[in-house]
Amino acid sequence: DAAVAALRAGAPLAPTLDAARATILAGGFAEVEYLELRRAEDLAPLEALTAPARLLAAAWIGGVRLIDNFAAPL
């Protein structure tokens, strides 16, 4: 995933998530409900990739809510 690769390369969180949201919406989704970086161990919010993490997402397309998560290792 491009967002995870950017975060691993040291990109700042907010602009990286903004770009990922734009990519999701450009792919035909109507709404991004959430896109968050959370610590893998306990799902605590992270402001940067400082621990093994998960990138959590929920988005709507065609009246269906899709959820997914991506590993974001250090």
Order of alpha helices (4+ residues) and beta strands (2+ residues): alpha-alpha-beta-beta-beta
